[in-house]
Amino acid sequence: FSLPLALAAGSLVASLFVAGLGLGRDRGRSDRLGRVALAATLPPLVIFAMSQPRGFFYSPRPEPRYLMAFAPFVYLLWAVGLMAAWRWRRWGGILTLALGLGPMLLALAPAYDERVPEDDFRSLACTLGTYVAPDDLVLLHTDSDWPVFVYHHDGPWTGVPNDVAWDAASAAGFLSHLLPGQETVWLVLTPDALRADPGVALLSRLEEWCEENACHTQEWRFGERRLMRFAREAGLPVPSLAPAKNGTGTDVAGAWWPYRRGRSGSDWIAYLWLPRPGEYPGLELLSERGLVATAEPSPEPGEGELVRVAYRFVLPEPGRYQVRIQGGAPLTRLEVSPAVVEPPPATMGPVRTVAAEFDHAIRLEGYALDAGAHPAGAEMCITLTWKARAGVDEPYTVFVHLLGDVYNADTGNFIWGQHDGQPAGGSRPTTSWRPGAAVEDTHCFIVDAGAPAGTYAIEVGLYDPVTGERLPVTGGGEGDRIIVDSVAVSAPE
């Protein structure tokens, strides 16, 4: 990728140089293009200067997206240079254009290689589009994810500010202006809600409001996101066909799915709109060799002549598949790409046995620590080996904490290093674990540079990424975490 980038940059510089030669010959056009050149160069230079490390000033790391607003001015100058080169020598203009656009086109392939969409808010927005009524209140908690949310959700919504440390008082004050006279409230909980509202104060206030008004609560889970409905009426609005595709059979009013390309091990969900009442068929996933998996129907609550029925697959090994209604017509084709698995560090120590169990369902079989010393400020890695006793319905997050005996004033606890994340960098969510199959899961983190030399414990566990609730240890220990080992942390090198 560096060679195409260098060629494109060389073409840009050459075009600007040629444009500069032309500016000196035409005083009037020189003034106009001079202002364009100033707009193209000065703001990026200011951003770069402001991002330099300074102890007394907030200086975020510069990113390419900061320069997008100034790209049109650069492209204008580039075009002027190309035109000047074309008028001077036609072959020079063609060569300059080829050196610029050619590498850019070549760089697109590796930029998009193996990229697949994620079901971030697609299925959640489909649920809102199916059941939400015009007068319902939709709350996005928190509003840090609003750009992606509004991309999929077309209706009105209210954001819960992400820069507030929510507690009972602030939650009550925020909702006091929204709840009076409201019949139905939808709450979208994102992973960031757990950071801003660790005590789930906003959810607790809505539950209190629901109890005060004798209303009903329903919940849908979409990976790490959660959708809750608080309504004074038990029934849902009549399902809408707005998010549905054309029907694929005489008994199917509509069908919807989030994408047709996914990664092995990830969840894939589809919906059918079917007449009520009736017998709801399953969905089949087929490869060239035949049937691979079957998804059972899961009818969702609602009223009216139609019911929305959900189906969920865990995508199998890479390949091309067909999704078909059981005993009926095909729905769509799926292309499954390999899961992206980050290799563990090359210098790992021996595997040691743990045999701890969480929630009677997930076993931590063993672990391996990276070999060598662990000075403060350096990276530490641990590879965990998991096994599931049965199918897991939720995508739990793994946490690895480095615990010391000395209080860490910066974090407000005894943690001096940590990593929380989906297993295997997100490529092996717990919902994809097959019973009895081993899952290798590597977590790396930086030991706090201020960690005093001494012995530290490594604790491991799992928690629900939406609620923050940890899974209890039901075998090989007690509480909600396992201390797998202790390591010696030395002074910084």
Secondary structure as UniProt FT lines:
FT   HELIX           2..23
FT   TURN            24..25
FT   HELIX           27..50
FT   TURN            55..56
FT   HELIX           64..70
FT   HELIX           71..88
FT   HELIX           90..112
FT   TURN            113..114
FT   HELIX           122..131
FT   TURN            134..135
FT   STRAND          137..141
FT   HELIX           143..145
FT   HELIX           146..152
FT   STRAND          158..160
FT   TURN            162..163
FT   HELIX           168..175
FT   TURN            176..178
FT   TURN            180..181
FT   STRAND          184..189
FT   HELIX           191..196
FT   TURN            198..199
FT   HELIX           201..212
FT   TURN            213..214
FT   STRAND          216..222
FT   TURN            223..224
FT   STRAND          225..231
FT   TURN            242..243
FT   TURN            250..251
FT   STRAND          254..256
FT   STRAND          261..263
FT   TURN            264..265
FT   STRAND          267..275
FT   STRAND          283..287
FT   TURN            288..289
FT   STRAND          290..295
FT   STRAND          298..299
FT   STRAND          306..314
FT   STRAND          319..325
FT   TURN            326..327
FT   STRAND          330..337
FT   STRAND          352..358
FT   TURN            359..361
FT   STRAND          362..370
FT   STRAND          374..375
FT   TURN            376..377
FT   STRAND          379..388
FT   STRAND          397..408
FT   TURN            409..412
FT   STRAND          413..421
FT   HELIX           423..426
FT   HELIX           430..432
FT   STRAND          438..446
FT   TURN            449..450
FT   STRAND          454..463
FT   TURN            465..467
FT   STRAND          473..475
FT   TURN            479..480
FT   STRAND          482..490
//
